[in-house]
Amino acid sequence: MYVPPGHLTARQTANALGITLGGVRQLVHRGRLKRAGGTERHPHYASSDVTALIAARHPIQRPLTRRSEPCNDLRAELCPQPA
């Protein structure tokens, strides 16, 4: 199946976002992602739209508790920062 440059298949989109194909369909249904081509059965999505969704995601920040593991990330990108 041909996918134009700058577009992703539904499976590639799901993998990039870390969700299932059903999650991609829900994003389309809710208006957060727009189909950019393909067919109803095999849609394509603009890679710029997918990149924007990835950038807009906010990771869940959970405070450390006594049972939490200490942070071993040397660059401290993944560790919660004190407020």
N, C-alpha and C positions, 0 to 999 in steps of 0.2 A: 504494500500500500504506500502510495506516495504522500509524503508530508512536506509541504512547502518550507523553505528556509524561514527561520524565525517563528515556527509553530511547533507545538508539542501534541502528541496523541494524548488520549485520556489516561492511558496507563503511565506514560511519562510524566504527566501532570500529577497524578496521584503519588508516584514515587518521589517527585520533587517536593511535594507538600507533606509527605509522610502520612497520607490518608488512604482510604480505600477508594475504589471506583464509585461506590455509592456516595462517599463523601464529596467527590467531585461533582456528581449529579446534584447533590444538595446545595453546593455552592452556586451552581448554575440556577437552580430553582429559586434560591434566595436573592439572586441578582448580584452576588459578589464576584462572579466570574462569567464572562461572556464568550460564547462560541465564536470562533473566528473563521470557520470554514468546515470542510468535510461534509459528512452526511449526518442525518439524524442518528444513525446507528454507530457511525465512526467519526465523532466530532474532532476538530482540531482547536487548540487554544493558543493564543498569542503568547510567546515566551515572555514578553514584557509584562503582560497581565499576571502571569504566574509569579514572576520575579517581584512584582509589586505586592502580591498577596504574601509572599514569604517575608518581605521586609516589614509588612504591617503586622505580622504576628507578634504577640507579646508572650514570651515564655512565662510560665507560672513561677512566681518567686515564692518559695516556701522558706519560712524562717528556720534557722537551725534550732534543734532541740537537743536535749541531753542524749538522746538516742541516735542523733544524726552522726554520720561518718564525718571525720575531719576532711577538709578540702585538700586534695593533693595536686591540684592543678598548678603547675609552676608559673604559668602566666596569669593566673587568677581570673581568667575570662569566665570560667564556669562557676566560680565560688560566689556566694552572696557577699555583697559589699556592705560594711556597716553604714548605717544611715547617719 
